[in-house]
């Protein structure tokens, strides 16, 4: 007997949502709808020079700034089934190129017909049908152009709403006394707006370093404030590493080593918070200091296993991971394999890091994670050059933060080895 068709709701038409749509659309066992609250695909890759609210009164989702280039080589950012970003030198590309790639992906796989634009998901909750113990999902959406709301029933939901739109801004003592500009990297757009300013950037992950370098031609001085190991890379003369911030007193910023600097701008590059405002309490998803529970494999809602939240792991190569996570969930829906017992899954979801905020950080662990999903789900692992490229990239990048994005990145003919040549 043919399996009955499952209706699947996908929230968001960014990279993860498009990837989910692509894989589900290839299978006649699924009927899908993608809800996208803006008028475009691409999610955070859609650059908007405005900040604050969009034309529909919703917060602008994108964190792209004008001069942003990827901090990973384009080659390893490709979805494995759509290798179109071929940049070798320079190997890092602009946000426009990534957005073009995602639009082309949508067109190539004919996904537009599944996407409803300007539709905001307002509420998702699990329901039990009277005549069975089977769980379904009731999804309430609002059409932003007409303000009309409606409810639909689905067999499964895939949450692909992105994780770079809700700024995380730690409390800094004395911030209320600071008369200058306070902003988060989410709202940073153009360096010209900081001409001759003394800027303190809090946080030295990719965005902190990249925005600092973006500012050097315009700002008088940039203090890169962080608590991690000092970078050995050469920095521009007006970009200085300092320790973490202790407190502010007016324009004076006191650092944790007792020294102080005078600043005009305090720029948080402190990352983002996971946010699912449309998930009803009955979905049982909790976010505690950026630790999302209860998730099996950082993906499956343990209490309601026909819900997947795609893209939770951080410090990873995102598009290839979406490709793996989506197929894993797809094969659960197709009963290709059986999930472990609830107690085993809850054990897997337990905090394994000292800080809750770091619960989903993967870095080098992402490759074992991807392979474990592929092995269990019985589909192809990622090609070897992804891991080789990532590993080689990270060892080279640290020593040349100013010019690493201009490196040459070449995958060998055997598809396994990678050569990276940094510019002089």
N, C-alpha and C positions, 0 to 999 in steps of 0.2 A: 504493500500500500504506500502511496505517496505521502510524504510528511505534509502536515498542514502548514500553510504559509504563516510565518511569524511576522508581526508588525513591530518594527523597531523605530524608536524616536532617537534622533541624534541632535544634541544641543550644541549649536555653533558650527560655522562653516570656515573655521581656520584650518590649519594644516591637519590637525588631528581629526576634525569632523569630515574633511574631504577624504582622508585616508579611510575612515570608517565607512563612508558612503561608497567608496570605490570597491572595497572588498565585499560589502553586503550586496551591492548591486550586481555583482558577478554571479550571485547565487539565487536561483529562482525560488528558493525556500523563504526568501525574505522580501518584505515590502517595507520601504523606508521613506521617512520624511526627515529632512534636515531643517531645523528652525534657526534662522540667523537674524539677529535684531538690527543689523545695519543693512545697507544696500549693496554690500560687496562681499566677496570671499577673501580669505587671507588672514583674518583675525588681526593679531598684533603686527603683522607685516604691512598693514595698510597705513602708510604715513599720513598724518593729519597735522598741518602746521598749527592748528588750533589746539588749545588745551581746555579742560573743564568739561562742559556739556556739548553734545552734538545737537543737530536740528530737531531731534525728537526728545530733547531734554534728558537724554541718557548720558552717563559719564563716557568720555572718549576713551575707548578701549586701548588704543595703540600706545606703546611706549617708544616708538621709533623716533629718532631725531634725524635732522636733515642729512648729516654726513655719516650716518651709521653704516659700517660695513660689518659683515659677519665676523665673529671671532673664531670660527672654525672654517677650514677649507671647504669650498663649495662642493667638491667631489664627495666628501663624506656626509654632506647634508642631504644628498639626494635620497628619495625613496628608492629602494633596490629595484623596484619594477618600473621605474621611470627615470633613467639616468640621463638627464638633460643638462644639468649644470656641470660644465666641463672645464671651468676655469683652472688653468695650470699656473699661470704667472701674470699678475698677482693672483693668488689662489683664493683670497677672500673677496666676496662680492658685496655690492650695495643692497640695501633693503628693496630697491626697485627691481633688481634682478631676481631676488627670491620671490617677490610678489608675482612677477611675470611667470616664473616657474610654476607657482601654485595655480595661477589662472590657466596656464597651458595644461597642467595636470587635470584640472576640472574639465577642460574642453576635450582633451584626448580620451578621457574615460566617460565622457558624456554624462556628467553628474548634475548639470544645471537643472534638469527636469525634476530632480528630487529636492531642490532647495526652495524654501519659502523665505523671501527676504522681508525685512521690516516686521518680523514677528518675534515678539519677546515671550520667552517662557516664564510664566509667573509662578507656577506651582507644579510640583511633581510629587505624587504620593502613591504608595502601594495600596491596592484594594484586593479583597478576596471576593470571588464570585460566589453567589448563593449555592449553586449546584455543584461546586467542586472546591477542592482545597488549593487549586492553582492560583498563583498570585499574578495580578496584572498591574499595569501602571495607569493612573489617571493623570493626564497632562493638561494643564490649563494654559492657554496661550492668549496673547493680546496682539491683534493686528494694529501696528502703530499708526498706520495711515488713517484708519477708520475708528480706532479705539474699541473695535468689536472684540469681545472675548468669546472663546469657545473651549470646550473640553473634548479630548480624544482619549481613547483607550489603546494601550500598547502592550505587547508581550515582553518587551525589553527596552531598556533605555541606555544610551551611551552619552555620558557627560563629557563634552569636548569644548568647554567654555573658556579654556585658556587660563594661564596662571600668572600673567604679567600685567595685571590691571589694577590690583588693590594694593597700593603702596604700604610697605611696612616701615614705620618711622618710630624708632625707639625713643623713649622719653629722655630728654637731655635737661639736666638741672639748669635753671636760669634762662631757658629758651625764651620765656616771656619777657625778659629784659633786653633781648637782642633787637635792635631797630632796623636791621638790614633785611635782605631778601632771604626767605626760607623756602626751599622747594625740594621735591623728590625727583630723582632722575626720570620718573614717569612723565614729568611735565617739562623736561629739558628738550629744547628743539634746535636752537641756533647759537653758536658761540659769540656772534657779534653782539648779542644782548648783554654780554658780560665784559664789554670793553673797559679796560683799565681797572677792573674790579679785583679785589683780593678775595679769592674763593677758597673755602675749606670744603673738601669733599670727604664725607664720612663713609668709609667702605672702600676696599681695594680689590673687589672681585672684578670681573670683566668690565662691567659698566663704569665703575669708578675710575679704572685706569684709562679706558677708552675716552670717556668724557673729559678727563683731565688733559689727555693729549689733544683732544679736539679744541680745548680752551687756550692752549699755550700761545697761539698767535694773537690772541685778543686780550686775555686777562693779564694783569700785571704780575700776579703771583698765584700759584695753585698749591695748596697744602693737601697732600694725600694722607689722610689720617686713618690709621688702621693698627690693629693689635697683632697681626700675624708677623711671620718672619720677614725681615727687610728684603726687598727686591735687590738683586745685584745688577740688574739691567741699568744701562745709562738712561737718565731722564733729561729732558730739556732743563736749561739753567733755572727757569722760573717755575719748575715743578719739583716740590720738595716733599719727601716722605717724613711724616711726623707720627708720633704715637697716638693712641685713642684719646677721645675727648672726655674730660672730666666734668666741666661745667662752663657756662657762659656768664659773663658779667658785662652787660652792654655789648660793645663791639669786641670786647676782649674774650678770647676763647682759651681757657685753661686746659692744658693737656695732662695726661696721666703721669707724666714724668716731672710735673711741677712747673714746666715752662709755659709760656703763653704766646699767642699770636693775635694780631688785630685783623679783623676780617669784615668784608662787606656782604658776603654771600655765604650761607650755610646750605650746602647741597647734600641731601641724603642719597647715597647710593647703597642702600641697605636692603634691597630686595623687596619681595612681594609676599602678600599673604594669600593663602588659598581661600577662595570665597565661593559659596554656592547658595546665594540668597533665595533661589527658587526651589530648593529642596525642602519639602515639608519635614517637620520634626519626626514624623512617622517613618522617614527613610533611614533613620538611625545613624546618619553620618555626622560625626563631630569633628570640629577643628579646634585643637588645643595647642596654642603657640606653634602653629603650622604643622602639627602632627595630625594627620587625617586618619581617623579610625571609624569602624573596624574594616580595614582593607586587607584582603589576601593578595600577596604578590604586588602590593602597592596599586592594586587595580580593581579587584572584585569586591563589591559590598558583601561582606560575610553574612549580614542579616537578611539581605535580599539579593540573591545571587544572579538575578537577571538585570542587575545594574552594574555597569563598569564606569569608572572614572579614569579617563585616558590622560596620560601625560603628567602624573603626579611626581615621578622621580625628577630630581634636579641635578644639575652639573652632569649633563649627559648630552649625547648627540640626538636631538629630538626626533627628526622625521623617521629615521630607521627604527627607533624604539616604538613610535606609533604603529609602524608597519607590523611589528612583532606583537604588540599588545592587542591590536585589533583582531589579528588572526587567531590569537589565543582565545579571546572572548567569543569570537565567531564559532570556534570549534566546541566551546562549552554549550552554546545555544543549539548546536547540531548534535549534541550528545556523543561527540567523538571520543570523549574521555570523561571520567567522573572526578569531580573535585574531592579533595580529602574531607575527613570528618570536620564538623564545625570546630571542635576543640583543637584539632591540628591547625586549622586555618587561623584561629585566634592566637595560637602560639606563634605562628609565623608573623602575625601583625604586631606583636609586642615590640615595645621600644628597644632598640639595640644600640642607641647612641647616648652619649652623656646628656646632650641637650635635645629637647623635643624639636626645636627648630631644625635640627639636622637629621631628623628621622628618615627623610626621603632622599638625602644626598647619596649619590652613587659613585660618581667619578669612575675609577678603574673597575668597580664592581658591576658596572652596567653590562659588561660583555658576558659574564657568567649568568647574570639575570636574563638577558635576551636569549641566550642559548638554552637556559632551563625552560623558558616558555615555549620555545620552538620545539624542543625535544618532547615535552609533555603534550603539546598540541599537535605533534606529528606533522610539522611543515618545515620548510627550508630555513636553516639558520641564515644569518647575515653573511654575505661574502667576507672573506678574511681581511680584505684591505681596510674595512671600517675600523677594526680594532688596531691593526698595525699603524694606520694613519693617525688615529687619535693618540696612540702612545708616542709615536715619533714627534707629533705636533707639540704635545705638552712638554717634552723635554727640550725642544728648540725654542718654544715661545718665551719661556721665562728669562732667557738671556738677552732677548732683543725686543722688549715691549714696544719700542718706538716703531720698528719696521717689520715685525713678524708677519703682518698681514700681506706684505708684498712678496713673501716667499714663493718659491716654485715648488709645486706639489705634484709629483708624478707617481702614478700607480704602475707597477711593472706589468709586463705582458702576462705573467702567470696569475695576475689578479690577487696576489697575496702580499707582496712586498711594496713598500712605499719609499720614495726618495724625497727628502725635503732639503731645498737649498735656500738658505737665508740670504737676503741681499747684503752687500758689503756695507 
